[in-house]
Amino acid sequence: MKRIIQVCTQIRHSPNPLCCGHGGGVDIIQTFTEEIKIHSLNIDVAQSNCMLMCTKGPNIKLVPDGKVWNHVSSNTIPEIIHYLINTP
């Protein structure tokens, strides 16, 4: 089964304005798409709705593996790409 990086882009409003959409989820999709292409990885990147971890966002999930990363930013993407390269 092909692996998919699901990136939460949910925008929540009051009472929980801390959410993946406000934290840069859409930018993370673009960066992951570029990095996956650069490294020739056979992984899709998809937008996801809420993962119910809003205060830990932006959140991404690797499917079907189930691995989740929280507080994802441009600084953590290289670490995640390294994981994807080294975990078939």
Contacts in CASP RR format, 6 or more apart in sequence:
PFRMAT RR
TARGET T0000
AUTHOR 0000-0000-0000
METHOD contacts of the structure
MODEL  1
MKRIIQVCTQIRHSPNPLCCGHGGGVDIIQTFTEEIKIHSLNIDVAQSNC
MLMCTKGPNIKLVPDGKVWNHVSSNTIPEIIHYLINTP
1 64 0 8 1.000
2 42 0 8 1.000
2 43 0 8 1.000
2 44 0 8 1.000
3 42 0 8 1.000
3 43 0 8 1.000
3 44 0 8 1.000
3 62 0 8 1.000
3 63 0 8 1.000
3 64 0 8 1.000
3 65 0 8 1.000
3 84 0 8 1.000
4 43 0 8 1.000
4 44 0 8 1.000
4 45 0 8 1.000
4 46 0 8 1.000
4 62 0 8 1.000
4 63 0 8 1.000
5 32 0 8 1.000
5 36 0 8 1.000
5 43 0 8 1.000
5 44 0 8 1.000
5 45 0 8 1.000
5 46 0 8 1.000
5 60 0 8 1.000
5 61 0 8 1.000
5 62 0 8 1.000
5 63 0 8 1.000
5 84 0 8 1.000
6 46 0 8 1.000
6 47 0 8 1.000
6 48 0 8 1.000
6 51 0 8 1.000
6 60 0 8 1.000
6 61 0 8 1.000
6 62 0 8 1.000
6 63 0 8 1.000
7 20 0 8 1.000
7 25 0 8 1.000
7 28 0 8 1.000
7 29 0 8 1.000
7 32 0 8 1.000
7 45 0 8 1.000
7 46 0 8 1.000
7 47 0 8 1.000
7 48 0 8 1.000
7 58 0 8 1.000
7 60 0 8 1.000
7 72 0 8 1.000
8 19 0 8 1.000
8 20 0 8 1.000
8 21 0 8 1.000
8 25 0 8 1.000
8 48 0 8 1.000
8 49 0 8 1.000
8 50 0 8 1.000
8 51 0 8 1.000
8 57 0 8 1.000
8 58 0 8 1.000
8 59 0 8 1.000
8 60 0 8 1.000
8 61 0 8 1.000
9 20 0 8 1.000
9 21 0 8 1.000
9 24 0 8 1.000
9 25 0 8 1.000
9 26 0 8 1.000
9 29 0 8 1.000
9 47 0 8 1.000
9 48 0 8 1.000
9 49 0 8 1.000
10 19 0 8 1.000
10 20 0 8 1.000
10 21 0 8 1.000
10 48 0 8 1.000
10 49 0 8 1.000
10 50 0 8 1.000
10 51 0 8 1.000
10 54 0 8 1.000
11 19 0 8 1.000
11 21 0 8 1.000
11 22 0 8 1.000
12 18 0 8 1.000
12 19 0 8 1.000
12 22 0 8 1.000
12 50 0 8 1.000
12 54 0 8 1.000
16 54 0 8 1.000
16 55 0 8 1.000
18 54 0 8 1.000
18 55 0 8 1.000
18 57 0 8 1.000
19 50 0 8 1.000
19 54 0 8 1.000
19 57 0 8 1.000
20 50 0 8 1.000
20 51 0 8 1.000
20 54 0 8 1.000
20 57 0 8 1.000
20 58 0 8 1.000
20 59 0 8 1.000
21 58 0 8 1.000
23 57 0 8 1.000
23 58 0 8 1.000
24 58 0 8 1.000
25 58 0 8 1.000
25 72 0 8 1.000
26 47 0 8 1.000
27 74 0 8 1.000
28 58 0 8 1.000
28 60 0 8 1.000
28 72 0 8 1.000
28 73 0 8 1.000
28 77 0 8 1.000
29 45 0 8 1.000
29 47 0 8 1.000
31 74 0 8 1.000
31 77 0 8 1.000
32 45 0 8 1.000
32 60 0 8 1.000
32 77 0 8 1.000
32 80 0 8 1.000
33 45 0 8 1.000
35 77 0 8 1.000
35 78 0 8 1.000
35 81 0 8 1.000
36 43 0 8 1.000
36 45 0 8 1.000
36 81 0 8 1.000
36 84 0 8 1.000
39 81 0 8 1.000
39 84 0 8 1.000
39 85 0 8 1.000
41 81 0 8 1.000
41 84 0 8 1.000
41 85 0 8 1.000
43 84 0 8 1.000
48 61 0 8 1.000
51 59 0 8 1.000
51 61 0 8 1.000
51 68 0 8 1.000
53 59 0 8 1.000
53 68 0 8 1.000
53 70 0 8 1.000
56 70 0 8 1.000
56 71 0 8 1.000
57 70 0 8 1.000
57 71 0 8 1.000
57 72 0 8 1.000
58 71 0 8 1.000
58 72 0 8 1.000
58 73 0 8 1.000
59 68 0 8 1.000
59 69 0 8 1.000
59 70 0 8 1.000
59 72 0 8 1.000
60 68 0 8 1.000
60 69 0 8 1.000
60 72 0 8 1.000
60 80 0 8 1.000
61 67 0 8 1.000
61 68 0 8 1.000
61 69 0 8 1.000
62 68 0 8 1.000
62 84 0 8 1.000
65 87 0 8 1.000
67 83 0 8 1.000
69 76 0 8 1.000
69 80 0 8 1.000
72 80 0 8 1.000
END
